Amino acid sequence: MVLCGVVTVLLATVTVPPSPAAAAPTCGPQGQAAPTEMSWALKRLEPSSVWPLSRGSGVTVAVVDSGVSATHPLLKGQVREGADFNNLPSNQGQCDLVGHGTTVAGIIAGRADTNVPFTGIAPQARILPIRVLAEQRAPDDEALPAEIAKAIRWAVDHGADVINLSLVTLPRPELAAAVEYALSKRVVLVAAAGNLQKDQQNYMAYPAAYPGVIAVAGMNEQGEHVGTSVSGNYVDIAGPGLNLIGPAPGGSGYLPQPEGGTSFAAAYVSGVVALVRAAHPDLTPQQISERLTRTADNPPEGHNAQVGYGMVNPYRAVTTVLGTRSGPPPPAMPAPTAPEDPLDWQRAVAVWVAVVGALLAAMLLAVKPIVTRGRRRGWRPGRRPSNVDSAVTG
């Protein structure tokens, strides 16, 4: 199973360590002990660098997925009552039988005060869980596009600012219409670009390939494209997509995700979108998409079909001042000029004082003999010599 390239396959990428049957939770696996060191993804993105400016406060991110646990310490108080369009309507989207949606939600908005070296990108954002995926849902399930479309519309009508779609399904008119509806309401859609299975050919992944949706590929710790991440001209940007970890739905454990996937890469980007939305609430979905792509860590050629404009950069996405002109990322800024020397004006004054002093001294030297002769004559006017006297030489 893959939830993002193939919905069922993505579910299979969730690695669930065995746990005693007696301790099995009602909704989903318990996972393993909390990590003891920060993941490479958090070290790479450094979301805390922008938290003084934005933590995602006031932003609601809908997670259309397998459900989200509201009881995990990382998500306690972060998860709103949602909806279940599958087979557990009474749980309001808060039952995750496989752990996929809970991990996605933790990456987006996990709390930053749990004394665990794991946090969400936007720790003050809220999660709106909408469950459309059970344990076994194939991407070619004819009922799935309509359910995802219904989930998107429900999310928009219930206050979502961002919708994370870590899944893949068939392109259908009702799904395309739901995407257009969300964009018309200024809701940002982020979707996984899709995952390739063994011997599988590249394909167009939906809803990621729809215009206006931010399509996210996966990159590894070395900054390279993850081989299983679907490539295509519709890919906009990338996020961490390999060797990841996130909260488990049962208890307080964590699920390692060694194979990663574009599902989790999309979650990292959704977290950054929440930061940007909180800091710049008046931006349209298109402007937010442009801000992300123009501030990403671009590949050498600027854009390619594997990783789009490159790894998302939370700090630059929030803080960079962009012009109104659209287009590719701007060139590197010129090196700053050297700062002015605060003593320059004092030196200038000293030079002028020296010049004026020299002029005054010269004037005094010129006036001194005149004053001396004037004193000798008692300041009486002297006689002007005649023209003859002045012409005779001897």
C-alpha positions in Angstrom: 0.0 0.0 0.0 1.1 3.7 -0.6 -1.1 6.5 0.4 0.5 9.1 -1.8 1.4 7.4 -5.0 -1.0 4.7 -4.5 -3.3 5.3 -1.5 -3.0 1.7 -0.1 0.8 1.7 -0.6 1.3 4.9 1.4 -0.4 3.3 4.3 2.1 0.4 4.0 5.0 2.8 4.3 4.0 3.4 7.9 6.3 1.2 10.0 4.5 -0.1 13.0 6.7 -1.7 15.7 5.0 -4.7 17.4 3.3 -4.0 20.7 1.6 -6.4 23.2 -1.9 -7.3 22.1 -3.2 -6.5 25.6 -2.0 -2.9 25.3 -3.4 -2.4 21.8 -5.2 1.0 21.6 -8.6 1.4 20.2 -7.4 3.7 17.4 -4.1 2.9 15.9 -0.6 1.7 16.9 1.3 2.9 19.9 4.6 3.2 18.2 7.9 3.3 20.1 9.7 5.5 22.6 10.1 9.2 21.9 13.2 10.2 19.9 16.2 11.4 21.9 17.6 13.8 19.3 16.2 16.1 16.7 15.5 14.7 13.3 17.6 15.7 10.3 14.5 17.3 8.8 14.0 19.7 11.7 17.8 20.5 11.7 17.6 21.2 8.0 14.5 23.4 8.0 15.1 25.1 11.4 11.6 26.3 11.9 12.4 27.7 15.3 14.4 30.4 13.6 11.2 32.0 12.4 9.1 31.4 15.5 9.7 34.9 16.9 7.8 36.1 13.9 5.3 33.3 13.3 4.2 30.1 14.9 1.1 29.6 12.9 -1.2 31.1 15.4 -4.8 31.5 14.2 -4.3 29.2 11.2 -6.3 26.0 10.8 -4.9 23.2 8.7 -7.2 20.5 7.5 -5.6 17.1 7.2 -7.6 15.0 4.7 -6.2 11.6 5.5 -6.7 8.5 7.8 -7.7 10.5 10.8 -5.7 12.2 13.5 -5.4 11.3 17.2 -6.3 14.1 19.5 -4.8 12.5 22.6 -1.1 12.3 21.8 0.9 14.7 24.0 2.3 16.4 20.9 -1.2 17.1 19.6 -3.2 17.6 22.8 -5.2 20.8 22.4 -4.2 21.1 18.8 -6.9 19.0 17.1 -10.4 20.3 16.4 -13.5 18.1 16.0 -13.5 17.1 12.4 -15.4 14.7 10.2 -15.3 11.0 9.0 -16.3 10.3 5.5 -15.4 6.6 5.8 -16.8 4.2 8.4 -16.3 5.9 11.8 -18.5 9.0 11.7 -19.0 9.2 15.5 -15.2 9.7 16.0 -15.3 13.1 14.1 -12.0 12.3 12.3 -10.1 11.7 15.5 -9.6 7.9 15.1 -6.5 6.9 13.1 -6.3 3.2 12.6 -3.0 3.2 10.8 -1.0 6.2 12.1 -0.6 8.0 8.8 -2.7 11.0 9.4 -1.5 11.5 13.0 2.1 11.6 11.8 1.2 14.1 9.1 -0.6 16.3 11.7 2.4 16.1 14.1 4.8 17.2 11.4 2.5 20.2 10.6 1.5 21.4 14.1 3.0 19.3 16.9 3.5 21.3 20.1 6.8 22.7 21.0 6.5 22.3 24.8 6.6 18.5 25.4 10.3 18.2 26.4 10.8 15.9 23.3 13.2 16.9 20.5 10.3 16.8 18.0 8.0 19.6 17.1 5.7 20.6 14.3 6.7 23.3 11.9 3.9 25.5 13.0 3.3 24.6 16.7 0.5 27.0 17.3 -1.6 26.1 14.2 -4.8 24.0 14.7 -5.6 20.7 13.0 -9.0 19.9 11.4 -9.0 16.1 10.9 -11.1 14.7 8.0 -11.0 10.9 7.6 -11.4 9.5 4.1 -8.9 6.6 4.2 -9.3 3.3 6.0 -6.7 0.6 6.0 -7.4 -0.7 2.5 -8.2 2.0 -0.1 -6.8 1.7 -3.6 -6.1 4.8 -5.6 -8.4 3.5 -8.3 -11.3 3.2 -5.9 -14.0 4.9 -7.9 -15.7 6.2 -4.7 -12.5 7.9 -3.4 -12.4 11.0 -5.6 -15.9 12.0 -4.6 -15.1 11.5 -0.9 -12.0 13.6 -1.2 -13.9 16.3 -3.0 -16.6 16.2 -0.3 -13.8 16.4 2.4 -12.2 19.5 0.6 -15.5 21.3 0.5 -16.3 20.4 4.1 -12.9 21.7 5.2 -13.4 25.0 3.4 -16.9 25.5 4.9 -15.6 24.7 8.4 -12.8 27.3 8.6 -9.8 25.6 7.0 -7.1 28.1 5.9 -4.8 25.3 4.5 -5.7 21.8 3.3 -3.1 19.1 3.4 -3.7 16.2 0.9 -1.2 13.5 1.5 -2.9 11.1 -0.8 -3.4 10.3 -4.5 -6.5 9.4 -6.4 -8.1 9.4 -9.8 -8.8 12.7 -11.6 -12.5 13.4 -11.7 -14.6 16.4 -12.4 -16.0 16.6 -8.9 -12.5 16.6 -7.5 -11.3 19.3 -9.8 -14.4 21.4 -9.0 -13.7 21.0 -5.2 -10.1 22.2 -5.7 -11.4 25.3 -7.6 -13.9 26.0 -4.9 -11.2 25.9 -2.2 -9.0 28.3 -4.2 -11.9 30.7 -4.8 -12.3 30.9 -1.0 -8.6 31.7 -0.6 -7.8 28.3 0.9 -4.3 27.0 0.1 -4.1 23.3 -1.0 -0.9 21.3 -0.5 -0.6 17.8 -2.0 1.8 15.0 -2.2 3.4 14.6 -5.7 3.1 10.8 -5.3 5.3 7.8 -4.7 6.5 5.2 -7.2 6.4 1.5 -6.3 8.8 -1.1 -7.7 8.9 -1.1 -11.5 6.2 1.5 -11.6 6.3 4.1 -14.3 6.0 7.9 -13.6 2.4 9.1 -13.6 0.4 12.3 -13.0 -0.7 12.3 -9.4 -4.0 14.0 -8.4 -5.0 16.2 -6.7 -1.4 17.4 -6.8 -1.4 17.9 -10.6 -4.4 20.3 -10.6 -3.6 23.9 -11.3 -3.3 26.0 -8.1 -2.4 23.0 -5.9 1.2 23.1 -4.4 2.6 19.8 -5.4 5.4 18.5 -3.1 8.2 16.1 -3.9 10.6 14.4 -1.5 14.3 15.1 -0.8 16.7 13.2 1.4 19.3 14.4 4.0 21.9 15.0 1.3 19.6 17.3 -0.5 18.9 14.9 -3.3 15.6 13.8 -4.9 14.1 10.7 -3.3 14.0 8.1 -6.0 10.5 7.0 -5.2 9.1 10.5 -5.5 7.1 11.0 -8.6 8.6 13.5 -11.1 6.7 15.9 -13.3 6.5 19.5 -14.5 3.6 20.0 -12.1 6.0 19.6 -9.1 6.4 22.9 -7.4 8.6 22.4 -4.3 10.1 19.7 -2.1 10.2 18.8 1.6 12.0 16.1 3.7 10.9 12.8 2.3 13.1 10.0 3.8 14.1 8.6 7.2 11.5 10.5 9.2 9.5 10.1 12.4 6.3 11.4 13.9 3.7 10.8 16.6 1.7 7.5 16.8 -2.1 7.6 17.3 -2.1 5.2 20.3 -0.6 6.5 23.5 2.4 8.8 23.5 4.7 6.8 21.2 6.3 7.7 17.9 6.3 5.9 14.5 9.6 5.8 12.5 9.1 6.3 8.8 12.4 5.0 7.3 10.9 4.9 3.7 9.4 8.3 4.1 7.3 9.4 1.2 5.9 12.6 -0.4 3.0 12.4 2.2 5.3 13.6 4.9 7.2 16.0 2.5 3.8 17.6 1.9 3.2 17.9 5.6 6.4 19.9 6.1 5.3 22.3 3.4 1.9 22.6 4.8 3.5 23.6 8.1 5.5 26.3 6.3 2.3 27.5 4.6 0.7 27.9 8.0 3.6 30.0 9.2 3.3 32.2 6.1 -0.5 32.5 6.4 -0.2 33.6 10.0 2.5 36.2 9.2 0.8 37.4 5.9 -2.9 36.8 6.2 -3.8 38.9 3.2 -1.9 36.8 0.7 -3.8 34.8 -1.9 -3.1 31.1 -2.4 -1.2 32.0 -5.6 0.9 34.6 -3.8 1.7 32.1 -1.0 2.8 29.5 -3.6 5.0 32.0 -5.3 6.5 33.1 -2.0 7.4 29.4 -1.2 8.9 28.7 -4.6 10.9 32.0 -4.8 12.4 31.5 -1.4 13.1 27.8 -1.6 16.7 26.4 -1.7 16.7 26.1 -5.5 18.5 23.4 -7.6 21.3 24.7 -9.8 19.0 25.1 -12.8 16.4 26.9 -10.7 13.6 24.4 -11.3 13.3 20.8 -12.4 10.7 18.1 -12.7 12.1 16.1 -9.7 12.1 18.7 -6.9 10.4 21.7 -8.4 12.1 24.8 -7.0 13.8 22.8 -4.3 13.7 22.4 -0.6 11.2 24.7 1.2 12.8 27.3 3.4 10.6 28.4 6.4 12.7 31.4 7.5 13.0 32.9 4.0 9.3 32.1 3.2 8.1 34.2 6.1 10.7 37.0 6.1 11.7 37.7 2.5 10.3 40.9 1.0 9.1 40.1 -2.5 8.2 42.5 -5.3 4.9 42.3 -7.2 6.6 40.9 -10.3 5.9 37.2 -10.8 8.4 34.8 -12.3 11.4 32.6 -11.3 13.3 33.1 -8.0 15.2 36.4 -8.0 19.0 36.3 -8.5 21.3 36.5 -5.5 21.4 39.8 -3.8 24.5 41.9 -4.3 27.0 42.1 -1.5 26.2 44.8 1.0 28.3 48.0 0.9 30.7 48.7 3.7 29.0 50.6 6.6 29.8 54.3 6.9 32.6 55.2 9.4 31.0 57.3 12.2 34.2 59.3 12.6 34.2 60.5 8.9 32.3 63.7 9.8 34.7 64.5 12.6 37.7 64.2 10.2 35.9 66.4 7.6 35.4 69.1 10.2 39.0 68.9 11.3 40.2 69.4 7.7 38.0 72.5 7.2 39.2 74.0 10.5 42.8 73.5 9.3 42.1 75.2 6.0 40.3 78.2 7.5 43.1 78.5 10.1 45.8 78.6 7.4 43.8 81.3 5.5 43.5 83.5 8.6 47.3 83.1 9.3 48.1 84.2 5.7 45.8 87.2 6.1 47.4 88.3 9.3 50.9 88.1 7.8 49.8 90.3 4.9 48.1 92.9 7.2 51.0 93.2 9.7 53.3 95.6 7.6 50.3 97.8 6.8 49.5 98.2 10.5 53.1 99.0 11.3 53.4 101.8 8.7 50.0 103.2 9.8 51.2 103.5 13.4 54.4 105.3 12.3 52.3 107.9 10.4 49.8 108.3 13.2 47.3 106.9 10.8 47.7 110.1 8.6 47.3 109.4 4.9 50.6 109.2 3.0 51.6 111.4 0.0 50.9 110.1 -3.4 54.2 110.5 -5.6 54.0 112.6 -8.8 54.0 111.0 -12.2 57.6 112.6 -12.9 59.0 111.4 -9.7 57.7 107.9 -10.4 59.1 107.9 -14.0 62.7 109.2 -13.2 65.2 106.4 -12.7 68.2 108.5 -11.8 
